[in-house]
């Protein structure tokens, strides 16, 4: 996998109450990934970008919700893909220094 593709697969960490809970309990992290990414690509990208060993990977497609805009028209938010990544014991990903 070329480095350009590797950097474009993982879009952002998915931060929610559930992702924080599984991060503490099961050593799992949630990421927003591109819709065309496959499991081997996601696993390789996480292992190379963060220097960790991925034990388990679960991928799911999240359907976009229908919402009303300010004028009352119905609009649909886009579909997106989420990946739950479980790491080897003793390994962790620190997101605090990612923006610098």
Buried (B, 14 or more C-beta within 10 A) or exposed (E): EEEEEBEEBBEEBBEEEEBEEBBEEEBBBBBBBBEEBEEEBBBBBBBEBBEBEBBEBEBEEEEEEEEEEEEEEEEEEEEBBBBBBBBEEEEEBEEEEEEE
